[in-house]
Amino acid sequence: TTTTTTTTTTTTTYVRTYVRTYVRTYVRTYVRTYVRTYVRTYVRTYVRTYVRTYVRTYVRTYVRTYVRTYVRTYVRTVPYRTYVRTYVPYRTVRTYVRTYVRYGTVTVTLRYGYGYVTVTVTVTVTSYVVRYVTLRYVTLRYVRYVTYVTLRYVTYVTLRTYVTYVTYVTYYVTYVRTYVRTYVRTYVRTYVRTYVRTYVRTYVRTYVRTYVRTYVRTYVRTYVRTYVRTYVRTYVRTYVRTYVRTYVRTYVRTYVRTYVRT
């Protein structure tokens, strides 16, 4: 018996690779420049002249005569001096007060009994004539009546007070002496005034006004415009083609021959 086995294997592989690359680049650049210049000049000149003349003349004459006669007679009778004295026959304390007065207020302070009693009398000088002010004050030990005289148009007022300190006062004595002076004054005044005034006023006014106005206007306008445009286009194309072909051929041939021989 003969067995023959024949195996034939044919393998064919086809590999095709296509690579295509396209690169395209477009560059476009646009440059535009606009330059515009405007120059405008305006010159205006104004000349104005004003001439004004004013002439004014004033003539004024004033004549005034004043005749005035003043006759004034003053008769004044004023007390010159007034003495007020109050005393008691039995005197142990002596108080002496002198006050000089023209206008205003007179303040007199009297002390009795070695400072045991203090009396303050205020008299206001307001009257043209003699005015008597009687003040009465009472203490525990004695009673006193004191009279004050107030004057206005006097040089001074003399107040002398003699006080005797006793326990009980039975009587008192008061002396009032007044000196009177009379003034007679006569004033005669005569005024004669004559005013002669002459006013001559001349006003000459000349106004010269000149206006010179010059306007210079210059307009300069410059326009610069620049356009830059850049176009970049890039095309990249890549073609990759791969062909893989595999041929597998298998031949199996089996011959079976059987010989049987007897």
C-alpha positions as CSV (number, residue, x, y, z in Angstrom):
1,T,0.0,0.0,0.0
2,T,1.4,3.3,-1.1
3,T,-0.1,6.5,0.4
4,T,1.2,9.7,-1.0
5,T,0.0,13.0,0.6
6,T,1.0,16.2,-1.1
7,T,0.2,19.4,0.7
8,T,0.9,22.6,-1.1
9,T,0.3,26.0,0.6
10,T,0.7,29.2,-1.3
11,T,0.5,32.4,0.7
12,T,0.6,35.7,-1.2
13,T,0.4,39.0,0.7
14,Y,0.1,42.3,-1.1
15,V,0.6,45.4,0.9
16,R,0.1,48.7,-0.8
17,T,0.5,52.0,1.0
18,Y,-0.3,55.3,-0.6
19,V,0.6,58.4,1.3
20,R,-0.3,61.7,-0.2
21,T,0.2,65.0,1.6
22,Y,-1.0,68.3,0.2
23,V,0.1,71.5,1.8
24,R,-1.3,74.7,0.4
25,T,-0.6,78.1,2.1
26,Y,-2.3,81.3,0.9
27,V,-0.9,84.5,2.3
28,R,-2.7,87.7,1.2
29,T,-1.8,91.0,2.6
30,Y,-3.7,94.2,1.8
31,V,-2.2,97.5,2.9
32,R,-4.3,100.6,2.3
33,T,-3.3,104.0,3.5
34,Y,-5.4,107.1,3.2
35,V,-3.9,110.4,4.0
36,R,-6.2,113.4,3.8
37,T,-5.1,116.8,4.9
38,Y,-7.5,119.8,5.1
39,V,-6.1,123.2,5.7
40,R,-8.6,126.0,6.2
41,T,-7.6,129.5,7.1
42,Y,-10.1,132.2,8.0
43,V,-9.0,135.7,8.5
44,R,-11.5,138.3,9.6
45,T,-10.7,141.8,10.5
46,Y,-13.3,144.2,12.1
47,V,-12.4,147.8,12.5
48,R,-15.0,149.9,14.4
49,T,-14.3,153.5,15.5
50,Y,-16.7,155.4,17.7
51,V,-16.2,159.2,18.2
52,R,-18.5,160.8,20.7
53,T,-18.1,164.4,22.0
54,Y,-20.2,165.7,24.9
55,V,-20.1,169.4,25.8
56,R,-22.0,170.5,28.9
57,T,-21.8,173.9,30.6
58,Y,-23.4,174.6,33.9
59,V,-23.7,178.2,35.2
60,R,-25.2,178.5,38.7
61,T,-25.2,181.6,40.9
62,Y,-26.3,181.4,44.5
63,V,-26.9,184.5,46.6
64,R,-27.9,183.9,50.1
65,T,-28.1,186.4,52.9
66,Y,-28.7,185.4,56.5
67,V,-29.5,187.9,59.2
68,R,-30.1,186.4,62.6
69,T,-30.3,188.1,65.9
70,Y,-30.4,186.1,69.1
71,V,-31.4,187.7,72.3
72,R,-31.4,185.4,75.3
73,T,-31.7,186.3,78.9
74,Y,-31.0,183.8,81.6
75,V,-32.2,184.4,85.1
76,R,-31.2,181.7,87.4
77,T,-31.6,181.6,91.2
78,V,-29.9,178.7,92.7
79,P,-29.0,177.9,96.3
80,Y,-25.3,178.4,96.8
81,R,-24.7,176.6,100.1
82,T,-27.0,174.9,102.5
83,Y,-26.0,173.8,105.9
84,V,-28.0,171.3,107.8
85,R,-27.1,170.8,111.4
86,T,-28.8,168.6,113.9
87,Y,-27.6,168.3,117.4
88,V,-28.7,167.5,120.9
89,P,-27.5,169.5,123.8
90,Y,-25.8,166.5,125.5
91,R,-23.3,165.3,122.9
92,T,-20.8,162.6,123.5
93,V,-20.1,161.5,119.9
94,R,-19.3,163.8,117.1
95,T,-19.6,162.7,113.5
96,Y,-18.3,165.0,110.7
97,V,-19.3,164.3,107.0
98,R,-18.4,166.6,104.1
99,T,-19.6,165.7,100.6
100,Y,-18.8,167.5,97.3
101,V,-21.4,167.0,94.7
102,R,-22.1,168.3,91.1
103,Y,-24.4,165.7,89.5
104,G,-25.4,162.3,90.3
105,T,-25.9,160.5,93.6
106,V,-24.8,161.5,97.0
107,T,-24.1,158.7,99.6
108,V,-23.7,159.8,103.2
109,T,-22.8,157.3,105.9
110,L,-23.4,158.3,109.6
111,R,-22.1,156.4,112.6
112,Y,-23.6,156.7,116.0
113,G,-22.5,155.3,119.3
114,Y,-19.0,154.3,118.6
115,G,-19.9,152.1,115.7
116,Y,-22.9,150.4,117.1
117,V,-25.4,151.9,114.6
118,T,-24.5,152.6,111.0
119,V,-27.0,154.5,108.7
120,T,-26.4,155.0,105.0
121,V,-28.4,157.7,103.2
122,T,-28.4,157.9,99.4
123,V,-29.7,161.1,97.8
124,T,-30.0,161.6,94.0
125,V,-29.4,165.1,92.6
126,T,-32.0,165.6,89.9
127,S,-33.9,168.8,90.7
128,Y,-33.3,172.4,89.6
129,V,-34.6,173.8,92.9
130,V,-34.1,173.0,96.5
131,R,-35.8,169.7,97.5
132,Y,-35.9,168.6,101.1
133,V,-35.7,165.0,101.8
134,T,-36.6,164.0,105.3
135,L,-35.5,160.6,106.6
136,R,-36.6,159.1,109.8
137,Y,-35.0,156.1,111.3
138,V,-35.7,154.6,114.7
139,T,-33.4,152.4,116.7
140,L,-33.8,150.9,120.1
141,R,-31.9,153.6,121.9
142,Y,-32.8,156.8,120.2
143,V,-34.9,158.6,117.6
144,R,-33.4,160.9,115.1
145,Y,-34.8,163.2,112.5
146,V,-32.3,164.3,109.9
147,T,-33.1,166.6,106.9
148,Y,-31.0,166.6,103.7
149,V,-31.0,169.2,101.0
150,T,-30.2,168.2,97.4
151,L,-29.1,170.7,94.8
152,R,-28.1,170.4,91.1
153,Y,-26.4,173.6,90.0
154,V,-24.1,174.0,93.0
155,T,-20.4,173.5,93.2
156,Y,-20.5,171.4,96.3
157,V,-22.7,170.4,99.1
158,T,-21.4,170.5,102.6
159,L,-23.1,168.3,105.1
160,R,-22.0,168.6,108.7
161,T,-23.7,166.5,111.3
162,Y,-23.1,166.7,115.0
163,V,-24.8,163.9,116.9
164,T,-24.9,163.4,120.7
165,Y,-25.4,159.9,121.8
166,V,-27.9,159.6,124.6
167,T,-30.3,156.9,125.7
168,Y,-33.4,159.0,125.3
169,V,-33.8,162.1,123.2
170,T,-36.2,164.7,124.5
171,Y,-35.7,167.3,121.9
172,Y,-33.5,168.3,118.9
173,V,-32.5,171.5,117.2
174,T,-32.0,171.8,113.4
175,Y,-30.4,174.7,111.6
176,V,-30.8,175.2,107.9
177,R,-29.0,178.0,106.2
178,T,-29.4,178.6,102.5
179,Y,-27.4,181.1,100.4
180,V,-29.1,182.2,97.2
181,R,-27.3,183.7,94.2
182,T,-29.1,185.2,91.2
183,Y,-27.5,185.3,87.8
184,V,-28.8,187.5,85.0
185,R,-27.2,187.0,81.6
186,T,-28.2,188.5,78.3
187,Y,-26.8,187.4,75.0
188,V,-27.3,189.4,71.9
189,R,-25.9,187.9,68.7
190,T,-26.4,189.1,65.2
191,Y,-25.3,187.1,62.2
192,V,-25.1,188.6,58.8
193,R,-24.0,186.1,56.2
194,T,-24.0,186.6,52.5
195,Y,-23.1,183.7,50.2
196,V,-22.4,184.4,46.5
197,R,-21.5,181.3,44.6
198,T,-21.1,181.0,40.9
199,Y,-20.6,177.6,39.4
200,V,-19.3,177.3,35.8
201,R,-18.8,173.8,34.8
202,T,-17.9,172.7,31.3
203,Y,-17.7,169.1,30.5
204,V,-16.0,168.1,27.3
205,R,-15.9,164.4,26.8
206,T,-14.6,162.7,23.7
207,Y,-14.8,159.1,23.3
208,V,-12.7,157.4,20.6
209,R,-13.1,153.8,20.6
210,T,-11.5,151.6,17.9
211,Y,-12.1,148.0,17.8
212,V,-9.8,145.9,15.7
213,R,-10.6,142.3,15.8
214,T,-8.7,139.8,13.7
215,Y,-9.9,136.2,13.6
216,V,-7.4,133.7,12.3
217,R,-8.8,130.2,12.2
218,T,-6.7,127.4,10.8
219,Y,-8.2,123.9,10.5
220,V,-5.8,121.2,9.8
221,R,-7.3,117.8,9.6
222,T,-5.2,114.8,8.7
223,Y,-6.8,111.4,8.2
224,V,-4.5,108.4,8.1
225,R,-6.3,105.1,7.6
226,T,-4.3,102.0,7.3
227,Y,-5.9,98.7,6.5
228,V,-3.8,95.6,6.9
229,R,-5.5,92.4,6.0
230,T,-3.6,89.2,6.1
231,Y,-5.1,86.0,5.0
232,V,-3.3,82.8,5.8
233,R,-4.8,79.6,4.5
234,T,-3.1,76.4,5.0
235,Y,-4.5,73.1,3.6
236,V,-2.9,69.9,4.7
237,R,-4.3,66.8,3.2
238,T,-2.9,63.5,3.9
239,Y,-4.0,60.4,2.1
240,V,-3.0,57.1,3.6
241,R,-4.2,54.2,1.7
242,T,-3.2,50.7,2.8
243,Y,-4.1,47.7,0.8
244,V,-3.5,44.4,2.4
245,R,-4.3,41.4,0.3
246,T,-3.7,37.9,1.6
247,Y,-4.1,35.0,-0.6
248,V,-4.1,31.7,1.1
249,R,-4.3,28.8,-1.3
250,T,-4.2,25.4,0.2
251,Y,-4.1,22.4,-2.1
252,V,-4.7,19.2,-0.4
253,R,-4.3,16.4,-2.7
254,T,-4.8,13.0,-1.3
255,Y,-4.1,10.1,-3.4
256,V,-5.1,6.9,-2.1
257,R,-4.1,4.2,-4.2
258,T,-4.7,0.8,-2.9
259,Y,-3.2,-2.1,-4.6
260,V,-4.2,-5.3,-3.5
261,R,-2.2,-8.0,-5.0
262,T,-2.9,-11.5,-4.3
